[in-house]
Amino acid sequence: MVSTLCDSGSAIVKAGEKVSTKFTTKDEAFFGYSSDAGTSKQEVIDELINQAESFINDRTQVDWVALYSGLSTDLKKILEDAASSHAAISMINYNMGGYTSRQEAQTMLDVNYARLTDAIKELKEKVTTDFIKQV
């Protein structure tokens, strides 16, 4: 499945430079060749982004992926923020060992969670506002 709301780079940036090398090492596996597990790193990150997209769609009760091409640039950026934050949370949780401390990893999680919940709130308010304007 192709990711729509964000790309792997934005999720990796939000996970921080100390995220597990399972997601960042630029070797053959990262560029789409199978790793030992039979799945490329890109496929793993895309799956995390797909999970984020489904989560956002469910929480807001709107299929943003289906509507994506007709959305404004600003709305696309809010969706990118939410999806990349959700994916980054999963990437950080995968292995916190690379971070300087658990506290550093927890701070990264907290920041991404706050950004995700703020974006979901904004998206829900937009849906409500747009609905009211139509009535």
C-alpha positions in Angstrom: 0.0 0.0 0.0 1.3 3.4 -0.9 1.5 6.1 1.8 -0.4 9.3 0.9 -0.4 11.7 3.9 3.4 11.8 4.5 6.6 10.3 3.3 9.1 8.2 5.3 11.5 11.2 5.6 9.1 13.3 7.6 8.5 10.4 10.0 12.2 9.7 10.4 12.9 13.4 11.1 10.3 13.4 13.8 11.7 10.2 15.4 15.0 12.0 15.8 18.5 11.3 14.7 18.8 8.6 17.4 16.0 6.5 16.1 16.9 2.8 15.5 19.1 2.3 12.5 16.6 -0.4 11.4 14.7 2.6 10.0 17.5 4.8 8.8 20.6 2.9 7.6 21.0 3.6 3.9 21.7 0.1 2.6 20.1 -2.0 0.0 17.2 -3.0 2.3 16.3 0.7 2.8 16.0 1.2 -1.0 13.5 -1.6 -1.5 15.5 -4.7 -1.5 14.4 -7.5 0.9 16.0 -7.6 4.3 16.6 -10.7 6.3 13.0 -10.6 7.4 11.8 -10.4 3.8 10.5 -6.9 4.1 12.3 -3.7 3.1 12.8 -0.9 5.6 10.7 1.3 3.3 7.9 -1.2 3.4 8.0 -1.2 7.2 7.9 2.6 7.4 5.1 2.7 4.8 3.1 0.3 6.9 3.5 2.5 9.9 2.3 5.5 7.8 -0.6 3.5 6.5 -1.6 2.7 10.1 -1.4 6.4 10.9 -3.6 7.2 7.9 -6.2 4.7 9.1 -6.0 6.1 12.6 -6.5 9.6 11.4 -9.4 8.7 9.1 -11.1 6.8 11.9 -10.7 9.5 14.6 -12.0 12.2 12.3 -14.6 10.1 10.5 -13.3 11.4 7.1 -11.4 9.4 4.5 -8.6 12.0 4.0 -6.6 9.7 1.7 -9.5 9.5 -0.8 -10.0 13.3 -0.7 -6.3 14.1 -0.7 -5.9 15.5 -4.2 -8.6 18.1 -3.7 -7.3 19.4 -0.3 -5.7 22.7 0.3 -1.9 22.9 0.9 -2.5 23.9 4.5 -4.8 21.0 5.2 -2.3 18.6 3.6 0.4 19.9 6.0 -1.8 19.3 9.0 -2.4 15.8 7.8 1.3 15.3 7.2 2.0 16.5 10.7 -0.4 14.0 12.2 0.6 11.0 10.1 4.4 11.6 10.5 4.0 12.1 14.3 2.0 8.9 14.6 4.5 6.9 12.6 7.4 8.5 14.6 5.8 7.3 17.8 5.9 3.7 16.6 9.5 4.1 15.4 10.7 5.5 18.7 8.8 2.8 20.6 10.4 0.1 18.5 13.8 0.5 20.2 14.6 3.3 22.7 18.1 2.1 23.1 19.7 4.5 20.7 18.5 7.6 22.6 20.8 9.2 25.2 18.3 8.2 28.0 14.8 6.9 28.4 13.9 10.4 29.3 15.1 11.7 26.0 13.0 9.0 24.2 10.0 9.9 26.4 10.3 13.5 25.5 10.3 12.6 21.8 7.2 10.5 22.3 5.5 13.3 24.3 6.2 15.9 21.6 5.0 13.7 18.8 1.9 12.7 20.8 1.0 16.3 21.5 1.4 17.2 17.8 -0.8 14.2 16.8 -3.6 15.0 19.2 -3.5 18.7 18.3 -3.7 17.9 14.6 -6.6 15.5 15.2 -8.4 18.2 17.2 -7.9 20.7 14.3 -9.1 18.2 11.7 -12.2 17.4 13.8 -12.9 21.1 14.2 -12.5 21.7 10.4 -14.9 18.9 9.7 -17.5 20.4 12.1 -17.0 23.9 10.7 -17.3 22.7 7.1 -20.5 20.7 8.0 -22.1 23.8 9.7 -21.2 25.9 6.6 -23.1 23.5 4.4 -26.3 23.5 6.5 
